[in-house]
Amino acid sequence: MVSRLHQGTQFRQRLYGILDQGSGVDQFGAVVNWTLIGLIVVTLAATVLESVPRLAGQYAKAFQAIEYAALLTFTIEYAARLWTAIEHPRWRRFGAIRSRVRLAASPAGLIDLAAVLPFWLPLFIAADFKALLVLRLIRFFKLTRYSPAMRSLLEALYAERRALVGCFVILCGATLIAAALMHLAEGAAQPDRFGTIPDAMWWAIVTLGTVGYGDAVPITAAGRLIAGLTIFVGLLMVALPVGIVATAFANEVHRRDFVVTWGLVARVPLFSELTAAQIADVMKILRAQKVDKGTTIARRGEPAHSMYLILDGEVEIRLRHKHVHLGAGDFFGEIAALRQSRRSATVIALQTTRLLALDASDLHSLMDREPQIAARIRDAAQARLGEELETTGGDLIPAELPNTKIQPRI
């Protein structure tokens, strides 16, 4: 009984890792997530095409098959997410039921529910077909789970929600003032368009939004003067939220990149004993590098001057008797940052790969400027290598290749 419970817990943890951590877990997790992304895109395209009467009649069975496949997949996914909600780090302390309630009430949970709701609703209530089509388009927001850019944008909007609400309040006030002034200036000349303030508000909204449909235009001198001022204010109204969102989005992207880079640097054993401030100093001397598939990053026998951290992609380290594959989050060549020896292996990019490179000269300059950092790095290296630090061996050691996949040499 205990063994079955343990196996069930392990399976639930594994399933949570696949659903909520995706390609960062393993290849199977990546396949599952890309399958879900593909199904979302296909169902969105089918929903749009189904709104065309000719296509809806001609390909009715194909659209129905796509919808049934989406329903089955998204229902299973939703149930699996509810079951694994207890594995969420922030909700573990709440227990099984409360963690699942929190997931169901979260924005992501509500979007997952809306993804299957259009099919289940007609079983209980009479629903309009067109309304169901619109509801199915909510599946687009499921992509936020798989797109860091979309998540960053939503987080930026949430972070600046108070400023954006303030912009909306200002816009409402500007709309009321512009509509009232235009009503006074044009009400007698064009009573059908500006006879009341509510009528004039339509003109004010499209003018402040810089849309200007042209269905209502002032004809008096006073009205044109007010319109000119309103257009100028409209430019400010558009620029204000755009600037706020753009700045917040850029900050969010930089913060995410900072966290990723911080995690990569902190996991390198050579730097694991450094303080937060010292890790920040190391991050300043990292340089980004992008290599294409098949590029030779390092060659056996050549002088070793840098260490590398892998942001994304995959590389193969070709040692003399085995090949080792490294992926996102792994690192190699860190000993080269301390002793300028020759490369012990050839490193090839198996796909387009983004790297963070740390040159030995930059690291030694930092160590010269900061004796405390130098002492910590030397102690960490000495603890790992012992006397090997003083030898003239290569730049790679087994401890640099944790949890790697060893490929037989061909």
VEXDREN-2710 file (C-alpha; in Angstrom, 1 decimal):
% VEXDREN-2710
k/r/px/py/pz
1/MET/0.0/0.0/0.0
2/VAL/2.8/2.4/1.0
3/SER/4.7/1.5/-2.2
4/ARG/1.6/2.3/-4.4
5/LEU/1.2/5.6/-2.7
6/HIS/4.8/6.4/-3.2
7/GLN/4.5/5.4/-6.9
8/GLY/1.4/7.6/-7.3
9/THR/3.2/10.5/-5.7
10/GLN/6.2/10.1/-8.0
11/PHE/3.9/9.9/-11.1
12/ARG/2.1/13.0/-10.0
13/GLN/5.4/14.9/-9.5
14/ARG/6.5/13.7/-12.9
15/LEU/3.3/14.8/-14.6
16/TYR/3.5/18.2/-12.9
17/GLY/7.0/18.6/-14.2
18/ILE/5.8/17.9/-17.8
19/LEU/2.8/20.2/-17.6
20/ASP/4.2/23.1/-15.7
21/GLN/7.8/23.0/-16.5
22/GLY/7.7/21.8/-20.1
23/SER/10.8/21.5/-22.2
24/GLY/12.9/22.3/-19.2
25/VAL/12.3/18.8/-17.9
26/ASP/13.2/16.4/-20.8
27/GLN/12.5/15.6/-24.4
28/PHE/9.2/14.0/-23.6
29/GLY/8.0/17.1/-21.8
30/ALA/9.0/19.2/-24.8
31/VAL/7.0/16.9/-27.1
32/VAL/3.9/17.2/-24.9
33/ASN/4.1/21.0/-24.7
34/TRP/4.7/21.4/-28.5
35/THR/1.8/19.0/-29.2
36/LEU/-0.5/21.2/-27.0
37/ILE/0.7/24.3/-28.7
38/GLY/0.1/22.8/-32.2
39/LEU/-3.4/21.7/-31.1
40/ILE/-4.2/25.2/-29.9
41/VAL/-3.1/26.7/-33.1
42/VAL/-5.1/24.2/-35.2
43/THR/-8.3/24.7/-33.2
44/LEU/-8.0/28.4/-33.5
45/ALA/-7.6/28.2/-37.3
46/ALA/-10.5/25.8/-37.5
47/THR/-12.7/28.0/-35.4
48/VAL/-12.0/31.0/-37.6
49/LEU/-12.7/29.0/-40.8
50/GLU/-15.8/27.4/-39.4
51/SER/-17.4/30.9/-39.2
52/VAL/-17.5/30.9/-43.0
53/PRO/-20.8/29.2/-44.0
54/ARG/-19.4/27.7/-47.2
55/LEU/-16.4/26.1/-45.4
56/ALA/-18.5/25.1/-42.5
57/GLY/-20.8/23.1/-44.7
58/GLN/-18.1/21.6/-46.9
59/TYR/-15.7/20.5/-44.1
60/ALA/-18.2/20.0/-41.3
61/LYS/-16.8/16.5/-40.4
62/ALA/-13.2/17.7/-40.3
63/PHE/-14.1/20.7/-38.1
64/GLN/-16.0/18.3/-35.8
65/ALA/-13.1/15.9/-35.6
66/ILE/-10.7/18.7/-34.7
67/GLU/-13.1/19.9/-32.0
68/TYR/-13.6/16.5/-30.5
69/ALA/-9.8/15.9/-30.4
70/ALA/-9.3/19.3/-28.8
71/LEU/-12.1/18.6/-26.3
72/LEU/-10.6/15.3/-25.3
73/THR/-7.0/16.6/-25.0
74/PHE/-7.9/19.8/-23.2
75/THR/-10.2/18.0/-20.8
76/ILE/-7.6/15.5/-19.9
77/GLU/-5.0/18.3/-19.5
78/TYR/-7.4/20.3/-17.3
79/ALA/-8.0/17.3/-15.1
80/ALA/-4.3/16.5/-14.9
81/ARG/-3.5/20.1/-13.9
82/LEU/-6.1/19.9/-11.1
83/TRP/-4.7/16.6/-9.9
84/THR/-1.1/17.8/-9.9
85/ALA/-1.9/21.3/-8.3
86/ILE/-0.7/20.1/-4.9
87/GLU/2.8/19.8/-6.4
88/HIS/2.9/23.6/-7.1
89/PRO/5.5/25.1/-4.8
90/ARG/3.3/27.9/-3.6
91/TRP/0.3/25.7/-2.9
92/ARG/1.8/22.6/-1.3
93/ARG/1.0/23.9/2.2
94/PHE/-2.7/24.2/1.5
95/GLY/-3.4/20.5/0.9
96/ALA/-5.0/18.7/-2.0
97/ILE/-8.4/20.3/-2.1
98/ARG/-7.5/23.9/-1.4
99/SER/-4.6/23.8/-3.9
100/ARG/-6.9/22.5/-6.6
101/VAL/-9.5/25.2/-5.8
102/ARG/-6.7/27.8/-6.0
103/LEU/-5.7/26.5/-9.4
104/ALA/-9.3/26.5/-10.7
105/ALA/-9.8/30.1/-9.5
106/SER/-6.5/31.3/-11.0
107/PRO/-6.4/33.2/-14.3
108/ALA/-4.6/30.2/-16.0
109/GLY/-7.1/27.8/-14.5
110/LEU/-10.1/29.8/-15.7
111/ILE/-8.6/29.9/-19.2
112/ASP/-8.1/26.1/-19.1
113/LEU/-11.8/25.7/-18.1
114/ALA/-12.9/28.1/-20.9
115/ALA/-11.0/26.0/-23.4
116/VAL/-13.4/23.0/-22.8
117/LEU/-16.5/25.0/-21.7
118/PRO/-17.9/25.7/-25.2
119/PHE/-18.5/21.9/-25.8
120/TRP/-19.8/21.0/-22.4
121/LEU/-22.2/24.0/-22.1
122/PRO/-24.7/22.8/-24.7
123/LEU/-25.2/19.6/-22.8
124/PHE/-26.7/21.6/-19.9
125/ILE/-28.1/24.8/-21.5
126/ALA/-29.2/26.0/-24.9
127/ALA/-26.4/28.1/-26.3
128/ASP/-26.0/30.2/-29.4
129/PHE/-23.6/28.7/-32.0
130/LYS/-21.9/32.0/-32.7
131/ALA/-21.3/32.6/-29.0
132/LEU/-19.7/29.2/-28.7
133/LEU/-17.4/30.0/-31.6
134/VAL/-16.2/33.2/-29.8
135/LEU/-15.7/31.3/-26.5
136/ARG/-13.5/28.8/-28.3
137/LEU/-11.2/31.6/-29.3
138/ILE/-10.3/32.0/-25.6
139/ARG/-8.0/29.1/-26.2
140/PHE/-5.5/31.6/-27.7
141/PHE/-4.7/32.7/-24.1
142/LYS/-3.5/29.2/-23.3
143/LEU/-0.4/30.0/-25.3
144/THR/0.7/32.3/-22.4
145/ARG/1.7/29.1/-20.6
146/TYR/4.3/28.3/-23.4
147/SER/5.4/31.8/-24.5
148/PRO/7.8/33.6/-22.2
149/ALA/7.2/36.8/-24.2
150/MET/3.5/36.7/-23.6
151/ARG/4.0/35.9/-19.9
152/SER/6.4/38.8/-19.7
153/LEU/3.9/41.2/-21.3
154/LEU/1.1/40.1/-19.0
155/GLU/3.4/40.4/-16.0
156/ALA/4.3/43.9/-17.2
157/LEU/0.7/44.9/-17.5
158/TYR/-0.1/43.6/-14.1
159/ALA/2.9/45.4/-12.5
160/GLU/1.8/48.7/-14.0
161/ARG/-1.9/48.2/-13.5
162/ARG/-2.2/51.2/-11.2
163/ALA/-0.5/53.5/-13.7
164/LEU/-2.7/52.1/-16.5
165/VAL/-5.8/52.6/-14.5
166/GLY/-4.7/56.2/-13.9
167/CYS/-4.2/56.7/-17.6
168/PHE/-7.8/55.4/-18.2
169/VAL/-9.2/57.8/-15.6
170/ILE/-7.4/60.7/-17.3
171/LEU/-8.7/59.5/-20.7
172/CYS/-12.2/59.4/-19.3
173/GLY/-11.9/63.0/-17.9
174/ALA/-10.4/64.2/-21.2
175/THR/-13.3/62.6/-23.1
176/LEU/-15.9/64.3/-20.9
177/ILE/-14.3/67.7/-21.2
178/ALA/-13.8/67.5/-25.0
179/ALA/-17.3/66.3/-25.5
180/ALA/-18.8/69.0/-23.3
181/LEU/-16.8/71.8/-25.1
182/MET/-17.7/70.4/-28.5
183/HIS/-21.4/70.2/-27.5
184/LEU/-21.3/73.9/-26.6
185/ALA/-19.5/74.8/-29.9
186/GLU/-21.3/72.6/-32.4
187/GLY/-24.6/71.6/-30.7
188/ALA/-26.6/74.3/-32.5
189/ALA/-24.9/73.8/-35.9
190/GLN/-25.0/70.0/-35.8
191/PRO/-27.7/68.8/-33.3
192/ASP/-27.8/65.3/-34.8
193/ARG/-24.1/64.7/-34.0
194/PHE/-23.3/67.1/-31.1
195/GLY/-26.8/67.9/-29.8
196/THR/-26.0/66.2/-26.4
197/ILE/-22.9/65.5/-24.5
198/PRO/-23.4/61.7/-24.9
199/ASP/-23.6/62.2/-28.7
200/ALA/-20.4/64.3/-28.7
201/MET/-18.6/61.7/-26.6
202/TRP/-18.3/59.4/-29.6
203/TRP/-16.5/62.1/-31.5
204/ALA/-14.3/62.7/-28.4
205/ILE/-13.4/59.1/-28.0
206/VAL/-12.4/58.5/-31.6
207/THR/-10.4/61.8/-31.7
208/LEU/-8.5/61.1/-28.5
209/GLY/-7.8/57.6/-29.7
210/THR/-6.3/59.2/-32.9
211/VAL/-8.7/57.0/-35.0
212/GLY/-10.7/59.8/-36.5
213/TYR/-13.4/58.0/-38.4
214/GLY/-14.6/61.2/-40.0
215/ASP/-18.3/60.5/-39.4
216/ALA/-18.6/63.6/-37.2
217/VAL/-16.5/66.7/-37.8
218/PRO/-16.7/70.3/-36.6
219/ILE/-17.8/73.0/-39.0
220/THR/-17.5/76.1/-36.8
221/ALA/-14.3/78.0/-36.0
222/ALA/-14.7/77.3/-32.3
223/GLY/-15.3/73.6/-32.9
224/ARG/-12.3/73.3/-35.1
225/LEU/-10.1/75.0/-32.5
226/ILE/-11.4/72.5/-29.9
227/ALA/-10.8/69.6/-32.3
228/GLY/-7.2/70.7/-32.8
229/LEU/-6.5/70.9/-29.1
230/THR/-8.3/67.5/-28.6
231/ILE/-6.1/65.9/-31.3
232/PHE/-3.0/67.2/-29.5
233/VAL/-4.2/65.8/-26.2
234/GLY/-5.0/62.5/-27.9
235/LEU/-1.4/62.1/-28.9
236/LEU/-0.4/62.4/-25.3
237/MET/-3.1/60.0/-24.3
238/VAL/-1.7/57.4/-26.7
239/ALA/1.9/58.0/-25.8
240/LEU/1.4/57.8/-22.1
241/PRO/0.2/54.1/-21.7
242/VAL/2.5/53.0/-24.6
243/GLY/5.5/54.4/-22.8
244/ILE/4.5/52.8/-19.5
245/VAL/3.9/49.4/-21.1
246/ALA/7.0/49.5/-23.2
247/THR/9.2/50.4/-20.2
248/ALA/7.6/47.8/-18.0
249/PHE/7.9/45.1/-20.7
250/ALA/11.6/45.9/-21.2
251/ASN/12.2/45.8/-17.4
252/GLU/10.4/42.5/-17.2
253/VAL/12.5/40.9/-20.0
254/HIS/15.7/42.2/-18.4
255/ARG/14.6/40.9/-15.0
256/ARG/13.8/37.5/-16.5
257/ASP/17.1/37.3/-18.3
258/PHE/18.9/38.5/-15.0
259/VAL/17.2/35.7/-13.0
260/VAL/18.1/33.1/-15.7
261/THR/21.7/34.3/-15.8
262/TRP/21.9/34.5/-12.0
263/GLY/20.7/30.9/-11.7
264/LEU/23.3/29.7/-14.3
265/VAL/26.2/31.5/-12.6
266/ALA/25.1/30.4/-9.1
267/ARG/25.0/26.7/-10.1
268/VAL/28.6/26.7/-11.3
269/PRO/30.5/25.1/-8.4
270/LEU/33.4/27.5/-8.9
271/PHE/31.0/30.4/-8.0
272/SER/28.6/28.7/-5.7
273/GLU/30.2/30.1/-2.5
274/LEU/30.1/33.7/-3.7
275/THR/27.8/36.2/-2.2
276/ALA/24.9/37.8/-4.1
277/ALA/27.0/41.0/-4.7
278/GLN/30.0/39.0/-5.9
279/ILE/27.9/36.9/-8.3
280/ALA/26.5/40.2/-9.7
281/ASP/30.2/41.3/-10.3
282/VAL/30.8/38.0/-12.2
283/MET/27.6/38.6/-14.3
284/LYS/29.0/42.0/-15.5
285/ILE/31.9/40.4/-17.3
286/LEU/29.8/37.7/-19.1
287/ARG/29.3/38.2/-22.8
288/ALA/26.6/36.7/-24.9
289/GLN/27.4/34.5/-27.8
290/LYS/25.2/32.8/-30.4
291/VAL/26.5/29.9/-32.5
292/ASP/24.8/28.0/-35.3
293/LYS/24.3/24.3/-35.6
294/GLY/27.5/22.5/-36.4
295/THR/29.8/25.3/-35.2
296/THR/33.0/24.3/-33.4
297/ILE/33.0/26.2/-30.1
298/ALA/36.3/24.8/-28.9
299/ARG/38.8/22.4/-30.5
300/ARG/41.0/19.8/-28.7
301/GLY/44.6/21.0/-28.2
302/GLU/44.0/24.7/-28.7
303/PRO/44.6/27.2/-25.9
304/ALA/41.7/27.4/-23.5
305/HIS/40.8/31.0/-22.6
306/SER/37.1/30.9/-21.6
307/MET/34.4/29.0/-19.8
308/TYR/30.8/28.8/-21.2
309/LEU/27.3/28.6/-19.7
310/ILE/24.6/27.3/-22.0
311/LEU/21.4/29.5/-22.1
312/ASP/19.6/27.3/-24.6
313/GLY/20.4/24.8/-27.2
314/GLU/22.6/21.7/-27.1
315/VAL/26.3/21.0/-27.5
316/GLU/28.4/17.8/-27.8
317/ILE/31.7/17.5/-26.0
318/ARG/33.9/15.0/-27.9
319/LEU/36.3/13.5/-25.4
320/ARG/38.8/10.8/-26.5
321/HIS/36.7/7.8/-25.5
322/LYS/33.2/9.1/-25.2
323/HIS/30.8/11.9/-26.3
324/VAL/28.8/14.0/-23.8
325/HIS/25.7/16.0/-24.5
326/LEU/25.1/19.2/-22.6
327/GLY/21.9/21.4/-22.7
328/ALA/20.4/24.5/-21.2
329/GLY/21.7/25.2/-17.7
330/ASP/24.9/23.2/-18.1
331/PHE/28.4/24.6/-18.3
332/PHE/31.9/23.6/-19.4
333/GLY/35.5/24.7/-19.5
334/GLU/35.4/26.5/-16.1
335/ILE/38.9/25.4/-15.1
336/ALA/40.1/27.2/-18.2
337/ALA/39.0/30.4/-16.5
338/LEU/41.6/29.8/-13.8
339/ARG/44.5/28.0/-15.6
340/GLN/45.1/28.8/-19.2
341/SER/45.8/25.3/-20.4
342/ARG/44.8/23.5/-23.6
343/ARG/41.4/22.2/-24.5
344/SER/40.8/18.6/-23.5
345/ALA/38.0/18.1/-25.9
346/THR/36.3/19.4/-29.0
347/VAL/32.9/21.0/-28.4
348/ILE/30.3/21.2/-31.3
349/ALA/27.0/22.9/-31.3
350/LEU/24.3/20.3/-32.1
351/GLN/21.7/23.1/-32.8
352/THR/21.5/26.8/-32.7
353/THR/22.8/27.6/-29.2
354/ARG/23.1/30.7/-27.0
355/LEU/26.0/30.9/-24.7
356/LEU/27.4/33.1/-22.0
357/ALA/31.2/33.2/-22.2
358/LEU/33.5/34.2/-19.4
359/ASP/37.0/35.0/-20.6
360/ALA/39.9/34.1/-18.3
361/SER/41.4/37.6/-18.6
362/ASP/38.2/39.2/-17.4
363/LEU/37.9/36.8/-14.5
364/HIS/41.5/37.4/-13.4
365/SER/41.0/41.1/-13.7
366/LEU/38.0/40.8/-11.4
367/MET/40.0/38.7/-9.0
368/ASP/42.9/41.2/-9.0
369/ARG/40.4/44.0/-8.1
370/GLU/38.5/42.0/-5.5
371/PRO/40.8/39.9/-3.3
372/GLN/37.8/38.5/-1.4
373/ILE/36.3/37.1/-4.6
374/ALA/39.7/35.7/-5.6
375/ALA/40.1/33.9/-2.3
376/ARG/36.6/32.4/-2.5
377/ILE/37.1/31.2/-6.1
378/ARG/40.5/29.7/-5.3
379/ASP/39.1/27.9/-2.2
380/ALA/36.2/26.5/-4.2
381/ALA/38.5/25.3/-7.0
382/GLN/41.0/23.8/-4.5
383/ALA/38.2/22.0/-2.7
384/ARG/37.0/20.4/-6.0
385/LEU/40.4/19.7/-7.6
386/GLY/42.9/19.5/-4.8
387/GLU/46.4/19.3/-6.2
388/GLU/45.0/19.0/-9.7
389/LEU/44.6/22.8/-9.8
390/GLU/48.4/23.1/-9.9
391/THR/48.9/20.5/-12.7
392/THR/49.1/21.2/-16.4
393/GLY/46.2/19.1/-17.3
394/GLY/43.3/20.0/-19.6
395/ASP/40.4/22.3/-18.9
396/LEU/37.7/19.7/-18.4
397/ILE/37.2/17.5/-15.4
398/PRO/34.4/15.0/-14.6
399/ALA/32.8/17.2/-12.0
400/GLU/32.1/19.8/-14.7
401/LEU/29.7/17.4/-16.5
402/PRO/26.9/16.7/-14.0
403/ASN/23.8/14.6/-15.0
404/THR/24.9/14.4/-18.6
405/LYS/24.0/12.0/-21.3
406/ILE/27.0/10.0/-22.5
407/GLN/26.9/8.9/-26.1
408/PRO/29.0/6.0/-27.3
409/ARG/31.8/7.1/-29.5
410/ILE/31.2/6.4/-33.2
END
